[in-house]
């Protein structure tokens, strides 16, 4: 990664954070919790850019502009809202599950071969 890319990434992130800080307080609270949730269980590509997070901020900006409360936008189950956003994305949980599944299959095959 070039230094210019790092600098550009930081500028984009600072602009993103400024947009979040401009949201009403209830939106900021939900955004921060949503962000924590996504960083823990979210898609692998989340760390490669801010497209998903920027899309959420855009949705929140529109909701706030229409005078809606944040839970009118996300629904009361914010985690389910997040899960719906990433339902078609490969998550960190998927990355952890794949090797476990492979090891179990390998061990089961080995055990079955011994019983023959």
C-alpha positions, 0 to 999 in steps of 0.5 A: 500500500502506497503512502498516498493510499493511506493518506487518502484512506484517512481523509475518507475516514475523517469525512465519514466520522464528521458525517456521523457526528452531524447526525442527531444524537439517537442516530449517533448512538445506534450507529456506534453500536451498529459499527461495533457489531459489524466490526465483530461479526461483520463482513470481511470486506468491511475493513477494505473500505467504508462503502457499507458504513457510508451507506448506513450513514446515508440512510440515517441522514435521509431518515433524520431529514425526514424527521424519523427516529432512528429505530423507525429506520432500523427497527427495534432489533438493530442486530437483525438490521445489521444481519440483514445488511450483511446476509450475502457477505462472507463474515469472519464467523464463516472464516472461522467455521470453514477450517473447523468443518474441514477438520471435523470432516477429516477426523470423521473420515479417518475414524470411518477408515479405521472401523472398516 
